[in-house]
Amino acid sequence: MNGQKESAERRSDPKHGPESFLAVVVTALSLMAVAAFGKDGWYPYALLGILILGVGLAVQTKTARRVGMGILAAVVGAVVFRYMYWLFLYTIPGMFISLFSNDPSHMRF
């Protein structure tokens, strides 16, 4: 009986919910605000601070865990998109320039 009660409580307390979505939106907006105000030097520190906040909330229970999981999802998304942006901005165009250019100075990889 006790095992069934714990299982029912676990099902009724999902890791994600509307709080997670709201946390993703708020985290993304805060990171966009840092970038929009031209504070590029603050971006890694803001990302690290938000990551620490997300981990701290994710190890809590119920609503705090949902918010923490949303924050962590937003931070991981921000890191992945920043890396993909860097990859596209510097690596891929440079590769095409070096492939289709007759200038030997472009032949650096």
N, C-alpha and C positions, 0 to 999 in steps of 0.2 A: 504494500500500500504506500509506504514511504517513497519507494522508487518511482511509482506512478505519479505521485505528487510533485517530486523534483523534476520529472520529465515534462509534466504539464507546465510547470513554472518556466522551464527552459524554453519551451515552445512559445509561451506567451511573452517572452522577453527577447525579441529578435535583436541582432547586432546592428541592423540598419532600420531606419524609419524616416519620418519627415524631418526629424532633427538633423539627421545625417545630411540630407539634401540642403537644408538651410545652412549647415556648417560649411559645406562645399562652396555654396554661393558666397557666403560672407568671407571665407578665406580667399577665394579667387578675387573678390572685389578689393580686399585689403592688399593683396600682392599687386593687383593692377594699379592701385592708388600709389604704391611705392614707385612703380615704373612710370606712371603718368606724371608725377611731380619731378621727374628727372633725378631721382635719388638712387642711381644705379649702384652706388657703393653701399647703400643700405639693404639692397635686395638679399644678399646672402645672409645677413644678420636677421632680417625679418623672416626669411624662410627657416632659419635655424630656430628662432624663438617660437614660431608657429609650430614647428615640428615638435619641440619640447612640450609645448602646450597640448598638442594632439596626443602625444604618448602619455602624458600625465592624465588626460581625460579618458583615454582608451582603456586604461587599467582599472578604471572605476566601474561602477555598476549602473545599470538601467539607462537613464537619459544621458548621463555624462558619458557613458561608453559609446552611445550612438553619436553624440556630438564629436567625440574623439576620433571615431572611425571616419566620420565625414571630413574632419580636418586632415587626418592622415591621407585620405584619398585625394584631397585637393593638393596637398604638398607633393605627393608622388606624381600627380598629374602635372604640376608646375615644373618639377624637375625633368620629367620626360619630355614635355613640350619645349622646354628651354634647350635641352640637348638636341632635339630634333631640329629646332630652329638653327642652332649653331651648326649642326651637320649640313643642313641644306644651304645655309648662308655662305659658309666658307669652303666646305669640302667639295660638294657636287659641282657648283659653277667653276671652281678652280680646276677640277678634273676635265670638264668640257673645254675650258679655255686652253688648257695645255694640250689636249688632243687635237684641236682644230686650229691651232695657231702656228704660224711659221716662225714666230719670234722665239729664238732659243732660250730667252730669259724666262719664258712661261713654262719651261720643261722641268720645273721643280715640283717635287711631290712632298 
